[in-house]
Amino acid sequence: MKRLAVCVAVTAALALTGCSDDAPKDNGAVAAPTTEQSLLPQSGPAPTKPGASPQAGCPVDAATLEKAFVANVDVSNAVDIGKGLTDISCVETWATARTQPEANDQATVLFRFDVAKKQWFAISGGTDGVCTGKVKVPAEIAKQLKNC
């Protein structure tokens, strides 16, 4: 009787946990990575576009440039960014982006990457002459940047 009670208890426990003697079925699903697997540090250089240098800041995304834009009060007060930056062009340590204002003319914003600080800075902005103003973009770079 005691043996029967143990068998019933074991059978009930197996039924509750869903265990069986059948081999697991492979339904093609891939298990999600554990926290430790998904947070492993990246090894090697960051992925970049062909010809881009991760030390020079290119390529760069709109969110990064928008942070630099907001950080420069003079530029951000002078230019209406509207819905954000678009049409980004990046060459070496220089970048341009176009604004998306709702009521004003579209403007170009000029950015420069500081290699020592590893940070982008908004330099100037306006509807014309942003690459030839107080801070001049080198001619060979300006030829490659959109909106210069």
C-alpha positions as CSV (number, residue, x, y, z in Angstrom):
1,M,0.0,0.0,0.0
2,K,2.9,2.3,0.9
3,R,4.5,1.7,-2.5
4,L,1.2,2.4,-4.3
5,A,0.9,5.8,-2.5
6,V,4.5,6.7,-3.5
7,C,3.7,5.8,-7.1
8,V,0.6,7.8,-7.1
9,A,2.4,10.8,-5.6
10,V,5.2,10.6,-8.2
11,T,2.7,10.2,-11.0
12,A,0.8,13.2,-9.8
13,A,4.0,15.3,-9.5
14,L,5.0,14.4,-13.1
15,A,1.6,15.2,-14.4
16,L,1.7,18.6,-12.7
17,T,5.1,19.5,-14.1
18,G,4.3,18.2,-17.6
19,C,7.1,15.7,-17.6
20,S,6.9,12.6,-19.7
21,D,9.1,9.9,-21.0
22,D,8.6,11.2,-24.6
23,A,11.6,12.9,-26.2
24,P,11.3,16.7,-26.5
25,K,9.8,17.8,-29.8
26,D,11.7,20.4,-31.9
27,N,9.2,22.8,-33.1
28,G,11.8,25.1,-34.8
29,A,11.5,27.7,-32.1
30,V,14.7,29.4,-30.9
31,A,15.1,30.0,-27.2
32,A,15.5,33.7,-26.3
33,P,19.0,34.6,-25.1
34,T,19.5,34.9,-21.4
35,T,20.3,38.3,-19.9
36,E,24.0,37.3,-19.7
37,Q,24.1,36.3,-23.3
38,S,22.4,39.4,-24.6
39,L,24.5,41.8,-22.6
40,L,27.9,40.6,-23.6
41,P,30.2,43.4,-24.5
42,Q,31.0,43.9,-28.2
43,S,34.4,42.8,-29.3
44,G,36.2,44.3,-32.3
45,P,35.4,47.6,-34.0
46,A,31.9,49.0,-34.3
47,P,30.3,48.3,-37.6
48,T,30.6,51.2,-40.1
49,K,29.8,52.0,-43.7
50,P,32.6,51.3,-46.2
51,G,35.3,53.9,-45.9
52,A,34.0,55.3,-42.6
53,S,36.2,55.6,-39.6
54,P,34.7,54.8,-36.2
55,Q,37.3,57.3,-34.7
56,A,36.0,60.1,-36.9
57,G,32.4,59.9,-35.9
58,C,30.9,58.8,-39.2
59,P,28.4,57.4,-39.8
60,V,26.1,59.3,-37.4
61,D,22.4,59.2,-36.8
62,A,19.8,61.9,-36.4
63,A,19.3,61.3,-32.7
64,T,23.0,62.0,-32.0
65,L,23.0,65.1,-34.2
66,E,19.8,66.4,-32.6
67,K,21.4,66.2,-29.1
68,A,24.4,68.2,-30.4
69,F,21.9,70.7,-32.0
70,V,20.0,71.2,-28.7
71,A,23.3,71.6,-26.8
72,N,24.3,74.6,-28.9
73,V,21.9,77.3,-27.7
74,D,23.0,79.8,-30.4
75,V,22.3,77.4,-33.3
76,S,19.1,75.9,-31.8
77,N,17.7,79.4,-31.1
78,A,18.5,80.6,-34.7
79,V,17.2,77.5,-36.6
80,D,13.7,75.8,-36.3
81,I,14.4,72.1,-36.3
82,G,10.6,71.3,-36.6
83,K,10.1,67.5,-36.8
84,G,13.8,66.8,-36.5
85,L,16.8,66.3,-38.7
86,T,16.9,64.5,-42.0
87,D,19.0,64.0,-45.1
88,I,22.2,63.5,-43.1
89,S,25.5,63.6,-44.9
90,C,28.7,62.6,-43.1
91,V,32.3,62.9,-44.3
92,E,35.3,62.3,-41.9
93,T,34.7,64.7,-39.0
94,W,32.0,66.8,-40.7
95,A,28.3,66.3,-41.1
96,T,25.3,68.3,-42.5
97,A,21.6,67.6,-41.9
98,R,18.4,69.3,-43.1
99,T,15.7,70.6,-40.7
100,Q,12.0,69.8,-41.1
101,P,10.2,72.9,-39.9
102,E,6.4,73.2,-40.3
103,A,6.1,76.9,-41.0
104,N,9.7,78.1,-42.0
105,D,12.1,77.4,-44.8
106,Q,14.1,74.2,-44.5
107,A,17.6,74.9,-43.2
108,T,21.0,73.1,-43.1
109,V,22.9,72.5,-39.9
110,L,26.6,72.0,-39.9
111,F,28.2,69.6,-37.4
112,R,31.8,68.8,-36.4
113,F,33.1,65.7,-34.6
114,D,35.6,66.4,-31.8
115,V,38.0,63.3,-32.0
116,A,39.5,64.0,-28.6
117,K,36.1,64.2,-26.9
118,K,34.4,61.7,-29.2
119,Q,31.4,64.0,-29.5
120,W,29.5,65.8,-32.2
121,F,28.9,69.6,-32.0
122,A,26.6,71.8,-33.9
123,I,28.6,74.6,-35.6
124,S,26.2,76.7,-37.6
125,G,22.8,76.6,-39.2
126,G,20.8,78.5,-41.8
127,T,19.3,78.5,-45.3
128,D,22.6,79.2,-47.1
129,G,26.3,79.6,-46.5
130,V,26.6,77.3,-43.5
131,C,29.8,75.6,-44.8
132,T,31.5,78.8,-45.7
133,G,30.7,80.9,-42.6
134,K,32.9,81.6,-39.5
135,V,34.0,77.9,-39.5
136,K,34.8,76.9,-43.1
137,V,34.6,73.3,-44.2
138,P,37.6,72.3,-46.2
139,A,36.8,72.4,-50.0
140,E,37.5,68.7,-50.6
141,I,35.0,67.8,-47.7
142,A,32.4,70.4,-48.8
143,K,32.3,68.8,-52.2
144,Q,31.2,65.5,-50.7
145,L,28.7,66.9,-48.1
146,K,25.1,67.3,-49.2
147,N,23.8,70.9,-48.8
148,C,27.2,72.5,-48.5
